[in-house]
């Protein structure tokens, strides 16, 4: 599964904060995704939607169709149309393969981080922190610009 390690890392980090399917916020996000998926060209992905009860104003999509929306962004979206803009933007990152681009830029750092953890006593989880910085944080400005030109509205990145 593409994005597998990151997917399980996010699920573990936010366990206990992932809202149940019956929550109205989850139903809204899933409703928006049902309309966006056919337009994405990624209909073969195994789409899963998670809403995390957290004040962060962020959303992201991991390759393979794993969607994470923090509840803190929902009031900013102002409803389904605004949420569709945010999620469309995040899906555009996947269509543009930005995670692969970022991975190629930090790929050499992962073994270095492991060595530093193992032999130099850096705290356990240093590699996870590096992955978090590389993948969960907002994309670079050039990636944001290419997503914008792909037709997405920049609301959150």
SENUNU-521993 format. One record per residue: residue number from 1; residue in one letter; x, y negated, z negated of N, C-alpha, C, O in turn. Coordinates in Angstrom, 1 decimal. Each point is the difference from the previous one (the first is absolute). Example, Ala and Ser with C-alpha at 12.3 -4.5 7.8 and 13.67 -1.06 7.14 Angstrom:
// SENUNU-521993
<1, "A", <13.2, 5.7, -7.8>, <-0.9, -1.2, 0.0>, <0.9, -1.2, 0.0>, <1.0, 0.0, -0.7>>;
<2, "S", <-1.4, -1.1, 1.4>, <0.9, -1.1, 0.0>, <-0.8, -1.1, -0.8>, <0.5, -1.1, -0.1>>;
//
This chain:
// SENUNU-521993
<1, "X", <0.8, 1.2, 0.0>, <-0.8, -1.2, 0.0>, <0.9, -1.2, 0.0>, <0.9, -0.1, -0.8>>;
<2, "X", <-1.2, -0.9, 1.7>, <0.8, -1.2, 0.0>, <-0.4, -0.8, -1.2>, <-1.1, -0.1, -0.4>>;
<3, "X", <2.2, -0.5, -0.2>, <-0.3, -0.9, -1.2>, <-0.2, 0.8, -1.2>, <-0.5, -0.5, -1.0>>;
<4, "X", <0.7, 1.9, 1.0>, <-0.3, 0.8, -1.1>, <0.6, -0.3, -1.3>, <-0.8, -0.1, -1.0>>;
<5, "X", <2.1, -0.1, 0.9>, <0.6, -0.3, -1.3>, <-0.5, -1.3, -0.6>, <-0.4, -0.1, -1.1>>;
<6, "X", <0.3, -0.9, 2.0>, <-0.5, -1.3, -0.5>, <-1.5, 0.1, -0.5>, <-0.4, -0.6, -1.0>>;
<7, "X", <-0.4, 1.4, 1.8>, <-1.4, 0.2, -0.4>, <-0.1, 0.6, -1.4>, <-0.8, -0.6, -0.8>>;
<8, "X", <1.6, 1.6, 0.5>, <-0.1, 0.6, -1.3>, <0.6, -0.9, -1.1>, <-0.5, 0.0, -1.1>>;
<9, "X", <1.5, -0.8, 1.5>, <0.5, -0.9, -1.0>, <-1.0, -1.1, -0.4>, <-0.1, -0.3, -1.1>>;
<10, "X", <-0.6, -0.2, 2.1>, <-1.1, -1.0, -0.3>, <-1.1, 0.6, -0.8>, <-0.4, -0.6, -1.0>>;
<11, "X", <0.0, 1.8, 1.3>, <-1.1, 0.7, -0.7>, <0.5, 0.2, -1.5>, <-0.8, -0.2, -0.9>>;
<12, "X", <2.0, 0.6, 0.7>, <0.5, 0.2, -1.3>, <0.1, -1.4, -0.8>, <-0.3, 0.0, -1.2>>;
<13, "X", <0.9, -1.0, 1.9>, <0.2, -1.3, -0.7>, <-1.4, -0.6, -0.5>, <0.0, -0.6, -1.0>>;
<14, "X", <-1.0, 0.8, 1.8>, <-1.3, -0.6, -0.3>, <-1.1, 1.0, -0.5>, <-1.2, -0.3, 0.0>>;
<15, "X", <1.7, 1.5, -0.5>, <-1.0, 0.9, -0.5>, <-0.7, -0.6, -1.2>, <0.5, -0.7, -0.8>>;
<16, "X", <-1.8, 1.0, 0.8>, <-0.8, -0.6, -1.0>, <-0.6, -1.4, 0.4>, <-0.9, -0.5, -0.7>>;
<17, "X", <1.4, -0.1, 1.7>, <-0.5, -1.2, 0.5>, <-0.7, 0.1, 1.4>, <-0.6, -1.0, 0.5>>;
<18, "X", <0.6, 2.2, 0.0>, <-0.6, 0.2, 1.3>, <-1.5, 0.2, -0.2>, <-0.5, 0.9, -0.8>>;
<19, "X", <-0.3, -1.8, 1.4>, <-1.4, 0.0, -0.2>, <-0.7, 1.2, 0.6>, <0.4, 0.5, 1.1>>;
<20, "X", <-1.5, 0.0, -1.7>, <-0.7, 1.1, 0.6>, <-0.8, -0.4, 1.3>, <-0.3, -1.1, 0.2>>;
<21, "X", <0.0, 2.1, 0.6>, <-0.7, -0.2, 1.3>, <-1.4, -0.7, -0.2>, <-0.4, -0.7, 0.9>>;
<22, "X", <-0.2, 0.9, -2.1>, <-1.3, -0.6, -0.1>, <0.0, -1.5, -0.4>, <-1.0, -0.7, 0.1>>;
<23, "X", <2.2, 0.2, -0.4>, <0.1, -1.5, -0.3>, <-0.3, -0.8, 1.2>, <0.4, 0.3, 1.1>>;
<24, "X", <-1.1, -1.4, -1.3>, <-0.5, -0.8, 1.2>, <1.2, -0.6, 0.8>, <-0.2, -0.2, 1.2>>;
<25, "X", <1.3, -0.1, -1.9>, <1.2, -0.5, 0.7>, <0.6, 1.1, 0.9>, <0.4, -0.4, 1.1>>;
<26, "X", <-0.4, 1.6, -1.5>, <0.5, 1.1, 0.8>, <-0.9, 0.2, 1.2>, <0.5, 0.2, 1.1>>;
<27, "X", <-1.8, -0.2, -1.4>, <-1.0, 0.2, 1.1>, <0.2, -1.1, 1.1>, <-0.1, 0.3, 1.2>>;
<28, "X", <0.3, -1.6, -1.7>, <0.2, -1.1, 1.0>, <1.2, 0.2, 0.8>, <0.0, -0.1, 1.3>>;
<29, "X", <1.2, 0.5, -1.9>, <1.2, 0.2, 0.7>, <-0.1, 1.1, 1.0>, <0.4, -0.1, 1.2>>;
<30, "X", <-1.1, 1.2, -1.6>, <-0.2, 1.2, 0.9>, <-0.9, -0.4, 1.2>, <0.2, 0.4, 1.1>>;
<31, "X", <-1.2, -1.2, -1.4>, <-0.9, -0.5, 1.1>, <0.8, -0.8, 1.0>, <-0.2, 0.2, 1.2>>;
<32, "X", <1.0, -1.1, -1.6>, <0.8, -0.8, 0.9>, <1.0, 0.9, 0.8>, <0.1, -0.2, 1.2>>;
<33, "X", <0.5, 1.1, -1.9>, <1.0, 0.9, 0.7>, <-0.8, 0.9, 1.0>, <0.6, 0.3, 1.1>>;
<34, "X", <-1.8, 0.1, -1.3>, <-0.7, 0.8, 1.0>, <-0.2, -0.8, 1.3>, <-0.1, 0.6, 1.0>>;
<35, "X", <0.0, -1.9, -1.1>, <-0.1, -0.8, 1.2>, <1.3, -0.3, 0.6>, <0.1, -0.1, 1.2>>;
<36, "X", <1.0, 0.0, -2.0>, <1.3, -0.3, 0.6>, <0.7, 1.2, 0.6>, <0.7, -0.2, 1.0>>;
<37, "X", <-0.9, 1.3, -1.6>, <0.8, 1.2, 0.5>, <-0.2, 0.3, 1.5>, <1.0, 0.2, 0.7>>;
<38, "X", <-2.2, -0.2, -0.2>, <-0.1, 0.2, 1.5>, <0.7, -1.0, 0.8>, <0.5, 0.3, 1.1>>;
<39, "X", <-0.4, -1.6, -1.6>, <0.7, -1.0, 0.8>, <1.5, 0.0, -0.2>, <0.7, -0.6, 0.8>>;
<40, "X", <-0.2, 1.4, -1.7>, <1.4, 0.0, -0.3>, <0.8, 0.9, 1.0>, <1.2, -0.2, 0.1>>;
<41, "X", <-1.9, 1.1, 0.5>, <0.8, 1.0, 0.8>, <0.6, 1.1, -0.8>, <0.7, 0.8, 0.6>>;
<42, "X", <-0.9, -0.8, -1.9>, <0.6, 1.0, -0.9>, <-1.1, 0.9, -0.5>, <0.0, 0.3, -1.2>>;
<43, "X", <-0.9, 0.1, 2.0>, <-1.1, 0.9, -0.5>, <0.4, 1.4, -0.4>, <-0.7, 0.6, -0.7>>;
<44, "X", <1.9, -0.2, 1.1>, <0.5, 1.3, -0.4>, <0.6, 0.1, -1.4>, <0.3, 1.0, -0.5>>;
<45, "X", <-0.1, -2.2, -0.1>, <0.6, 0.0, -1.3>, <-1.0, 0.5, -1.0>, <-1.2, -0.1, 0.1>>;
<46, "X", <1.7, 0.7, -1.2>, <-0.8, 0.5, -1.1>, <-0.2, -1.2, -1.0>, <0.6, -0.1, -1.0>>;
<47, "X", <-1.6, -0.8, 1.4>, <-0.2, -1.2, -0.8>, <-0.5, 0.3, -1.4>, <-0.9, 0.8, -0.2>>;
<48, "X", <1.5, -1.5, -0.8>, <-0.4, 0.1, -1.3>, <0.0, -1.5, -0.6>, <1.0, -0.7, 0.3>>;
<49, "X", <-2.0, 0.3, -1.0>, <-0.1, -1.3, -0.5>, <0.0, 0.0, -1.5>, <-0.7, 0.8, -0.7>>;
<50, "X", <1.5, -1.6, 0.1>, <0.1, -0.2, -1.5>, <-0.1, -1.4, -0.3>, <0.7, -0.9, 0.6>>;
<51, "X", <-1.5, 0.6, -1.6>, <-0.1, -1.4, -0.6>, <0.6, 0.1, -1.4>, <-0.4, 0.9, -0.8>>;
<52, "X", <1.4, -1.7, 0.5>, <0.7, 0.0, -1.2>, <-0.5, -1.2, -0.9>, <0.0, -1.1, 0.5>>;
<53, "X", <-0.5, 1.4, -1.7>, <-0.5, -1.0, -0.9>, <1.2, -0.7, -0.6>, <0.5, 0.3, -1.0>>;
<54, "X", <-0.1, -1.4, 1.7>, <1.2, -0.8, -0.4>, <-0.1, -1.4, 0.6>, <-0.5, -0.1, 1.1>>;
<55, "X", <0.9, -0.9, -1.8>, <-0.2, -1.4, 0.5>, <0.9, -0.4, 1.1>, <-0.1, -1.1, 0.6>>;
<56, "X", <1.0, 2.0, -0.1>, <0.9, -0.3, 1.1>, <-0.9, -0.4, 1.2>, <-1.1, 0.6, 0.2>>;
<57, "X", <1.6, -1.6, 0.5>, <-0.7, -0.4, 1.3>, <0.7, 0.6, 1.1>, <0.8, -0.7, 0.8>>;
<58, "X", <-1.0, 2.0, -0.5>, <0.8, 0.7, 1.0>, <-0.8, 1.2, 0.5>, <-1.0, 0.5, -0.7>>;
<59, "X", <1.3, -0.1, 1.9>, <-0.5, 1.2, 0.6>, <1.1, 0.5, 0.9>, <0.8, -0.8, 0.5>>;
<60, "X", <-0.7, 2.1, -0.3>, <0.9, 0.6, 0.9>, <-0.5, 1.3, 0.5>, <-0.8, 0.7, -0.6>>;
<61, "X", <1.4, -0.3, 1.8>, <-0.4, 1.3, 0.6>, <1.3, 0.7, 0.3>, <1.0, -0.5, 0.6>>;
<62, "X", <-0.9, 1.7, -1.2>, <1.2, 0.9, 0.2>, <-0.2, 0.8, 1.3>, <-1.1, 0.4, 0.3>>;
<63, "X", <2.2, -0.2, 0.4>, <-0.2, 0.9, 1.2>, <-0.7, 1.3, -0.3>, <0.3, 0.6, -1.0>>;
<64, "X", <-1.1, -0.2, 1.9>, <-0.8, 1.2, -0.2>, <-1.4, -0.3, -0.5>, <-0.9, 0.9, -0.2>>;
<65, "X", <0.5, -2.2, 0.1>, <-1.3, -0.5, -0.3>, <-0.4, -0.1, -1.5>, <-1.1, 0.2, -0.4>>;
<66, "X", <2.1, -0.4, -0.4>, <-0.3, -0.2, -1.5>, <-0.1, -1.4, -0.3>, <1.0, -0.8, 0.2>>;
<67, "X", <-2.2, 0.4, -0.6>, <-0.3, -1.5, -0.2>, <-0.1, -0.2, -1.5>, <-0.7, 0.7, -0.7>>;
<68, "X", <1.4, -1.8, 0.3>, <0.0, -0.4, -1.4>, <-0.4, -1.5, -0.1>, <0.6, -0.8, 0.7>>;
<69, "X", <-1.7, 0.6, -1.4>, <-0.5, -1.4, -0.2>, <0.0, -0.3, -1.5>, <-0.7, 0.7, -0.7>>;
<70, "X", <1.3, -1.8, 0.3>, <-0.1, -0.4, -1.4>, <-1.2, -0.8, -0.2>, <-0.3, -0.9, 0.9>>;
<71, "X", <-0.4, 1.1, -2.0>, <-1.3, -0.7, -0.2>, <0.2, -1.5, 0.0>, <-1.0, -0.7, 0.2>>;
<72, "X", <2.1, 0.2, -0.6>, <0.3, -1.4, -0.1>, <-0.1, -0.8, 1.3>, <-0.2, -1.2, 0.0>>;
<73, "X", <0.3, 1.9, 1.1>, <-0.1, -0.6, 1.3>, <-1.5, -0.2, 0.5>, <-0.3, -0.8, 0.8>>;
<74, "X", <-0.6, 1.6, -1.4>, <-1.3, 0.0, 0.5>, <-0.8, -1.3, -0.1>, <-0.6, -0.4, 0.9>>;
<75, "X", <0.8, -0.3, -2.1>, <-0.7, -1.3, -0.1>, <0.5, -1.0, 1.1>, <-0.7, -0.9, 0.4>>;
<76, "X", <2.0, 1.0, -0.1>, <0.6, -0.9, 1.0>, <-0.5, 0.3, 1.4>, <-0.2, -1.0, 0.8>>;
<77, "X", <-0.1, 2.2, -0.6>, <-0.5, 0.4, 1.4>, <-1.4, -0.6, 0.2>, <-0.4, -0.3, 1.1>>;
<78, "X", <-0.4, 0.2, -2.2>, <-1.3, -0.6, 0.2>, <-1.1, 0.8, 0.7>, <-0.9, -0.5, 0.5>>;
<79, "X", <1.1, 1.8, -0.5>, <-0.9, 0.9, 0.7>, <0.6, 0.9, 1.0>, <1.3, 0.1, 0.1>>;
<80, "X", <-2.1, 0.6, 0.6>, <0.5, 1.0, 1.0>, <0.8, -0.6, 1.1>, <0.9, 0.6, 0.5>>;
<81, "X", <-1.4, -1.7, 0.0>, <0.8, -0.6, 1.1>, <1.4, -0.4, -0.3>, <0.9, 0.3, 0.7>>;
<82, "X", <-0.7, -0.9, -1.9>, <1.3, -0.4, -0.4>, <0.9, 1.3, -0.3>, <1.2, 0.0, 0.3>>;
<83, "X", <-1.9, 1.0, -0.9>, <0.7, 1.2, -0.3>, <0.4, 0.7, 1.3>, <1.1, 0.6, 0.1>>;
<84, "X", <-1.9, -0.7, 0.9>, <0.3, 0.6, 1.3>, <1.3, -0.7, 0.6>, <0.8, 0.7, 0.7>>;
<85, "X", <-0.7, -2.0, -0.9>, <1.2, -0.7, 0.5>, <1.2, 0.5, -0.7>, <1.0, 0.3, 0.6>>;
<86, "X", <-1.0, -0.1, -1.9>, <1.1, 0.4, -0.8>, <0.4, 1.4, 0.4>, <1.1, 0.3, 0.3>>;
<87, "X", <-2.1, 0.6, -0.2>, <0.3, 1.4, 0.3>, <0.4, 0.2, 1.5>, <0.9, 0.8, 0.3>>;
<88, "X", <-1.5, -1.6, 0.6>, <0.4, 0.0, 1.4>, <1.5, -0.4, 0.1>, <0.7, 0.6, 0.8>>;
<89, "X", <-0.3, -1.6, -1.6>, <1.4, -0.4, 0.0>, <0.9, 1.1, -0.5>, <1.0, 0.3, 0.6>>;
<90, "X", <-1.4, 0.4, -1.7>, <0.8, 1.1, -0.5>, <0.1, 1.1, 0.9>, <1.0, 0.7, 0.2>>;
<91, "X", <-2.1, -0.3, 0.5>, <0.0, 1.0, 1.0>, <0.9, -0.3, 1.2>, <0.7, 0.8, 0.5>>;
<92, "X", <-0.7, -2.1, -0.2>, <0.9, -0.5, 1.1>, <1.5, 0.3, -0.3>, <0.7, 0.3, 0.9>>;
<93, "X", <-0.3, -0.4, -2.2>, <1.3, 0.4, -0.3>, <0.3, 1.4, 0.3>, <1.1, 0.3, 0.5>>;
<94, "X", <-2.1, 0.6, -0.7>, <0.2, 1.4, 0.3>, <0.1, 0.2, 1.5>, <0.8, 0.8, 0.5>>;
<95, "X", <-1.7, -1.5, 0.2>, <0.0, 0.2, 1.5>, <1.3, -0.5, 0.6>, <0.5, 0.6, 0.9>>;
<96, "X", <0.1, -1.7, -1.5>, <1.2, -0.5, 0.5>, <1.2, 0.8, -0.6>, <1.2, -0.3, 0.3>>;
<97, "X", <-1.4, 1.3, -1.1>, <1.0, 0.8, -0.6>, <1.0, -0.7, -0.8>, <1.2, 0.3, 0.0>>;
<98, "X", <-1.6, -1.3, -0.8>, <0.9, -0.8, -0.8>, <0.6, 0.8, -1.1>, <1.2, -0.3, -0.4>>;
<99, "X", <-1.9, 1.3, -0.1>, <0.7, 0.8, -1.1>, <1.2, 0.8, 0.6>, <1.0, 0.1, -0.7>>;
<100, "X", <-1.1, 0.4, 1.9>, <1.1, 0.6, 0.6>, <1.2, -0.9, 0.2>, <1.1, 0.3, -0.2>>;
<101, "X", <-1.5, -1.6, 0.6>, <1.0, -1.0, 0.2>, <0.7, -0.3, -1.3>, <1.3, -0.1, -0.1>>;
<102, "X", <-2.1, -0.1, -1.0>, <0.6, -0.2, -1.3>, <0.9, 1.1, -0.5>, <1.0, -0.2, -0.6>>;
<103, "X", <-1.5, 1.5, 0.9>, <0.7, 1.2, -0.5>, <1.4, 0.0, 0.7>, <1.0, 0.3, -0.6>>;
<104, "X", <-1.0, -0.6, 1.9>, <1.3, 0.0, 0.7>, <1.0, -1.1, -0.6>, <1.2, 0.2, 0.1>>;
<105, "X", <-1.8, -1.2, -0.6>, <0.9, -1.1, -0.6>, <0.5, 0.4, -1.4>, <1.1, -0.5, -0.4>>;
<106, "X", <-1.8, 1.3, -0.3>, <0.4, 0.4, -1.4>, <0.4, 1.4, -0.1>, <0.4, 0.5, -1.1>>;
<107, "X", <-0.4, 0.3, 2.2>, <0.3, 1.4, -0.1>, <1.3, 0.3, -0.6>, <0.1, 0.9, -0.8>>;
<108, "X", <0.9, -1.6, 1.2>, <1.4, 0.2, -0.6>, <0.1, -0.3, -1.5>, <0.9, 0.5, -0.6>>;
<109, "X", <-1.9, -1.4, 0.1>, <0.1, -0.3, -1.4>, <-0.5, 1.1, -0.9>, <0.4, 0.0, -1.2>>;
<110, "X", <-1.2, 0.9, 1.7>, <-0.6, 1.0, -0.9>, <1.1, 0.9, -0.6>, <0.0, 0.2, -1.2>>;
<111, "X", <0.9, 0.4, 2.1>, <1.0, 0.8, -0.6>, <1.0, -0.7, -0.9>, <0.4, 0.5, -1.0>>;
<112, "X", <-0.2, -1.8, 1.3>, <0.8, -0.8, -0.9>, <-0.7, -0.2, -1.3>, <0.7, 0.1, -1.1>>;
<113, "X", <-2.0, -0.3, 1.1>, <-0.7, -0.2, -1.3>, <0.1, 1.3, -0.8>, <0.1, 0.0, -1.2>>;
<114, "X", <-0.3, 1.2, 1.9>, <0.1, 1.3, -0.7>, <1.4, 0.1, -0.7>, <0.1, 0.5, -1.1>>;
<115, "X", <0.9, -0.8, 1.9>, <1.4, 0.1, -0.6>, <0.2, -0.9, -1.2>, <0.5, 0.4, -1.0>>;
<116, "X", <-1.0, -1.6, 1.1>, <0.1, -1.0, -1.1>, <-0.8, 0.5, -1.2>, <0.5, -0.1, -1.1>>;
<117, "X", <-1.7, 0.7, 1.3>, <-0.7, 0.6, -1.1>, <0.7, 1.1, -0.6>, <0.1, 0.1, -1.3>>;
<118, "X", <0.4, 0.8, 2.1>, <0.6, 1.2, -0.5>, <1.4, -0.2, -0.7>, <0.2, 0.5, -1.1>>;
<119, "X", <0.6, -1.3, 1.7>, <1.4, -0.1, -0.4>, <0.3, -1.3, -0.8>, <1.0, 0.0, -0.7>>;
<120, "X", <-1.8, -1.0, 0.8>, <0.3, -1.2, -0.7>, <-1.0, -0.4, -1.0>, <0.0, -1.1, -0.5>>;
<121, "X", <-0.9, 2.0, 0.2>, <-0.9, -0.2, -1.1>, <-1.0, -1.1, 0.2>, <-0.6, -0.5, -1.0>>;
<122, "X", <0.2, 0.2, 2.2>, <-1.1, -0.9, 0.2>, <-1.2, 0.7, -0.5>, <-0.1, 1.2, 0.0>>;
<123, "X", <-0.9, -2.0, -0.4>, <-1.2, 0.6, -0.5>, <-0.7, 1.0, 1.0>, <0.0, -0.3, 1.2>>;
<124, "X", <-0.6, 1.3, -1.8>, <-0.8, 0.9, 0.9>, <-1.1, -0.8, 0.6>, <-0.6, -0.8, -0.7>>;
<125, "X", <0.3, 1.0, 1.9>, <-1.0, -0.7, 0.7>, <0.5, -1.2, 0.8>, <-0.8, -0.7, 0.6>>;
<126, "X", <2.1, 0.6, -0.6>, <0.6, -1.1, 0.8>, <-0.3, 0.2, 1.5>, <-0.4, -1.0, 0.7>>;
<127, "X", <0.4, 2.3, -0.2>, <-0.3, 0.2, 1.4>, <-1.5, -0.3, 0.2>, <-0.4, -0.5, 1.1>>;
<128, "X", <-0.5, 0.9, -2.0>, <-1.4, -0.4, 0.1>, <-0.2, -1.5, 0.1>, <-0.8, -0.4, 0.8>>;
<129, "X", <1.5, -0.3, -1.6>, <-0.1, -1.5, 0.0>, <0.5, -0.5, 1.4>, <-0.7, -0.9, 0.5>>;
<130, "X", <1.7, 1.5, 0.0>, <0.5, -0.4, 1.4>, <-1.1, 0.3, 1.0>, <-0.3, -0.9, 0.9>>;
<131, "X", <-0.3, 2.0, -1.0>, <-1.1, 0.4, 1.0>, <-1.2, -1.0, -0.2>, <-0.6, -0.4, 1.0>>;
<132, "X", <0.3, 0.1, -2.3>, <-1.1, -1.0, -0.2>, <0.3, -1.3, 0.6>, <-0.9, -0.6, 0.7>>;
<133, "X", <2.1, 0.1, -0.8>, <0.4, -1.3, 0.6>, <-0.1, 0.1, 1.5>, <-0.4, -0.9, 0.7>>;
<134, "X", <0.8, 2.0, -0.2>, <0.1, 0.2, 1.5>, <-1.4, 0.2, 0.6>, <-0.2, -0.5, 1.2>>;
<135, "X", <-0.7, 1.1, -1.9>, <-1.2, 0.4, 0.7>, <-1.3, -0.6, -0.6>, <-0.9, -0.3, 0.8>>;
<136, "X", <0.8, 0.1, -2.1>, <-1.2, -0.5, -0.6>, <-0.1, -1.5, 0.0>, <-1.1, -0.6, 0.0>>;
<137, "X", <2.2, -0.1, 0.0>, <0.0, -1.5, 0.0>, <-0.3, -0.5, 1.4>, <0.1, 0.7, 1.0>>;
<138, "X", <-0.6, -1.9, -1.0>, <-0.4, -0.6, 1.3>, <1.1, 0.1, 1.1>, <1.2, -0.1, -0.3>>;
<139, "X", <-1.6, 0.4, 1.5>, <0.9, 0.1, 1.1>, <0.7, -1.3, 0.3>, <-0.4, -1.1, -0.4>>;
<140, "X", <1.5, 1.2, 1.2>, <0.8, -1.2, 0.4>, <-0.9, -0.9, 0.9>, <-1.0, 0.4, 0.5>>;
<141, "X", <1.5, -1.6, -0.5>, <-0.7, -1.0, 0.8>, <-0.2, 0.3, 1.5>, <-1.0, -0.2, 0.6>>;
<142, "X", <2.1, 0.9, -0.1>, <-0.1, 0.4, 1.4>, <-1.1, 1.1, 0.2>, <-0.6, 0.0, 1.1>>;
<143, "X", <0.5, 0.9, -2.0>, <-1.1, 1.0, 0.0>, <-1.3, -0.7, -0.1>, <-1.0, 0.4, 0.7>>;
<144, "X", <0.9, -1.3, -1.6>, <-1.3, -0.7, -0.2>, <-0.4, -0.7, 1.3>, <-1.1, 0.0, 0.4>>;
<145, "X", <2.1, -0.7, 0.3>, <-0.3, -0.7, 1.2>, <-0.4, 1.0, 1.1>, <-0.9, -0.4, 0.8>>;
<146, "X", <1.5, 1.6, -0.7>, <-0.4, 0.9, 1.0>, <-1.4, 0.6, -0.2>, <-0.7, 0.2, 0.9>>;
<147, "X", <0.4, -0.1, -2.2>, <-1.4, 0.5, -0.4>, <-1.0, -1.1, 0.4>, <-1.1, 0.3, 0.5>>;
<148, "X", <1.5, -1.5, -0.7>, <-0.9, -1.1, 0.3>, <-0.3, -0.1, 1.5>, <-1.1, -0.2, 0.5>>;
<149, "X", <2.2, 0.4, 0.3>, <-0.2, 0.0, 1.4>, <-0.7, 1.2, 0.5>, <-0.6, 0.0, 1.1>>;
<150, "X", <0.5, 1.1, -1.9>, <-0.8, 1.2, 0.3>, <-1.5, -0.3, -0.2>, <-0.8, 0.9, 0.2>>;
<151, "X", <0.5, -2.0, -0.8>, <-1.4, -0.3, -0.1>, <-0.5, 0.0, -1.5>, <-1.2, -0.1, -0.2>>;
<152, "X", <2.1, 0.2, -0.7>, <-0.4, 0.1, -1.4>, <0.0, -1.4, -0.6>, <0.8, -0.9, 0.4>>;
<153, "X", <-1.6, 0.7, -1.4>, <0.0, -1.3, -0.7>, <0.9, 0.2, -1.3>, <-0.3, 1.0, -0.7>>;
<154, "X", <1.2, -1.9, 0.5>, <0.9, 0.2, -1.2>, <-0.8, -0.6, -1.2>, <-0.2, -1.2, -0.1>>;
<155, "X", <-0.1, 2.1, -0.8>, <-0.7, -0.4, -1.2>, <0.9, 0.4, -1.2>, <0.3, -0.7, -0.9>>;
<156, "X", <0.1, 2.0, 1.0>, <1.0, 0.5, -1.0>, <0.9, 1.0, 0.7>, <-0.4, 0.6, 1.0>>;
<157, "X", <1.5, -0.5, -1.5>, <1.0, 0.8, 0.7>, <0.6, 1.1, -0.7>, <0.8, 0.7, 0.6>>;
//
